[in-house]
Amino acid sequence: MSESKQVKIALVGAGGMAFGPVMTYDTLRSEKLRGSTLTLVDINEERLEVARSAAERLNEALGNPLTVEAESDTAAGVDGADFVLVSVEKGRWEGWSQDFEIPVKYGSTQVMGENGGPGGLFHSLRSINLVLEIARIMEERCPNAFLVNLTNPMSRVTLALNKGTKIKNVGLCHEFMGGLTRLSFMLMTPAKKIAAKASGMNHFTFFYEINNADTGEDLYPKVRKHIEKFPFLHPPLVRDLFNRYGLFPTTSDSHLAEYVPWCKELVKPLIPFHTFFEHEGKFREVLTKWYGKGYFPLPAKHLPMSGEEALPIVQALATGESAYFDAVNVPNRGYIPNLPDGAIVEVPANSCNGELLPETVPPVEEGLAELMRTQYELQSLIVDAALNGDKELAFEALVKDPLSPKDESACRALFDEMASLQAAQLPF
């Protein structure tokens, strides 16, 4: 068994309520990281205080396993860190509102505007700009640290980190966990009894194996039967993609729609996704603030860890232990044979002796692979536009996106309006 290891872990963007409290709790629960230092970093001092007070109360409830610090200066916060977890945004809700509403005004068929489509383009440019700023600080203050990126749009930000910096990194997302939960309900089988593997590109990843963990039985026939008998229990785009390609996606319609040209025909949200998530974020913030002020208790010692893979990866890399991970985002090095080399792909991985080792998986179904290759072309254009401050490359990516307006003049008007509104956060 691996011995415990004392390291410094910095959470950059700790004031984000979907990120900070969960990562804090998981870090505090890691027995093999006891005695380590957890530094909460956020430039918003008010939100940082909410995160700090909740973290200190959790730490006390768990017997003070870590030293908890809070720092509003990013450089000071990451100084000497061994691991840096990053989930950052500036003006999240205003930006997402613009990302969604303005492209639709000009004829975009996007239904979410977060990671794909014209809205995803501008979200990417802002996020890349912000995360690269943090990575460059790391190159000065903790050049040997390992960065875990949880910032969306995942694939594009992770590609920018790999092309624009020397920082060791991996991109992570929790959609695999959500997909496994849906399989568990569908098959009426505990998740731990399902041995599933998936591959693809983040938010567009599909299970290529679904087996019974005890017997090895292929469970795909049962998945197929369930979709045939109870189609109303499956979102329309999930059902459509399964019927077309025979594979069950790890995520649901909201994210899938960002990469599928015919999404508008099937995905019709009751309220815009950005509005829903804004309300959810505010609710999380209120609960976190109340907990930090002692308004209610949590049975912290008895709650399970979140299921997110960020801290298990940190623990495995810190201690050198062997472990398996369901989904990591890394540059393709033949891991998915029929996707381009260098594209950010999502595949299973193992850790061994302090290294993260992605698995080589079967080729993606060719119809899906074609959709993914289109996304990699956009990934590359957007990242190059951000790294080089090239506005026309960004516009080229907008025109080529399958969810953009079909008329190039509409694309130009859309681009110019967005670029003007968001100029302060864009790389050009």
Secondary structure, DSSP 8 states (H G I E B T S, - for coil): -------EEEEETTT-TTTHHHHHHHHHH-GGGTT-EEEEE-S-HHHHHHHHHHHHHHHHHTT--SEEEEESSHHHHHTT-SEEEE---SSHHHHHHHHHHHHHHTT---SS-SSSHHHHHHHHHHHHHHHHHHHHHHHHH-TT-EEEE--SSHHHHHHHHHHH---EEEE--SHHHHHHHHHHHHHT--GGGEEEEEEEETTEEEEEEEEETTT--B-HHHHHHHHHH-GGGS-HHHHHHHHHHS--BSS-HHHHTTS-TTGGGT---SS-HHHHHHHHHHHHHHHHHHHHTTSS---GGGS-----SHHHHHHHHHHT--EEEEEEEEE-SSSSTTS-TT-EEEEEEEEETTEEEE-------HHHHHHHHHHHHHHHHHHHHHHHT-HHHHHHHHHH-TTS-SSHHHHHHHHHHHHHHTGGGS--
